[in-house]
Amino acid sequence: MYTTRIDEEHRAAILLLCDRSGSMAEETSLDGLPMTRAEAVASLINQLLDELLGRLRRSDRVRDCLDLALLEYSGEGVLNLLDDGGGFVTVSELIRRPVTVRPRHVLRRLPSGNQVAATIPQRQWIEAKAIGNTPMKAAFEEAERLTRCWCAAARNRDSFPPIVINITDGEASDADDEELTLAAERLRAVATRDGALLLFNVHLASEEENPAETLRFPSEHDRLPDRPHARLLYDLSSTLPPCYDTAILAERPLARPPFRAVGYNCPINTLFAVLTVGTTAPPCCNLCHARLPHRPLRKPAQPAEEVPLAAEPRPRHGHQRMAALPHGSGIGAVRRPARRPPRPTGRPHG
């Protein structure tokens, strides 16, 4: 189980559920820049989609190894943001689609410890929005419908099972805990011959919440925060198969599997790292020869306009990588090409 290689013959399905309720208008910051939580999540999802598409794009063709879907849920209901027909879209379809490109402002740390402001182009697959309530149960039900149809297709029956990642900052407004649990159980029951669907739940921290209660990919041996919502999210989420252990143990070397696909009280600047673990194929699947899941995703080099900022102390080594700002968020060392030694002229000295 959970061993099918992801390739063009056996595609993978990744479905993102994004809470866009009114509470997502709360102020936060990303890459050192103030913004709303909705703006930060939209920016990180845009980065993630670019990263996934970049892995499958070759100079001569596109490797269609992924089917993608993105559902938002808010006071306007549950909407499919990538496909007007309400289904999954292929990588080649997304790459051909014209999208708006806007400058994204980030901070980068130089080897000297200084930070510089940089502007890089960013494709805008989705825009920020925060409105109304949180119909999470309806989102689970729509995700069940989409993934069940995907698994029923003959070409997908032997594929790695669908991966669903729910990003939220609060509790469901359309169901009590029991009703939401039943909806999650029905969603997790969707399966291919290679295994059952994997449901990740990522709860975003608010500014006033205690960072000590942050918990990412806990196991049954971990003590959960003394919060009913933390226990609920744990129960809603899948138990991860062993193919994810390498990625999680790289961040939590003292932990003991099996792990749950849940993040509770996660600061916004760790969301990309959590999404990376959730969407990067396990080593046995080797998604188009991508990097192993425990190695953080890297953004391709982009031209940037740099403005020096005040120097900051360099971070000490030994910090857990998942708790630090993730690669791909725009912060990282700027590498300069090594200088080549001068070529010999062939003329004798003297």
Summary of the structure (lengths in Angstrom):
residues: 350
radius of gyration: 21.2
end to end distance: 73.1
largest distance: 89.5
contacts: 1092
relative contact order: 0.18
helix: 29%
strand: 25%
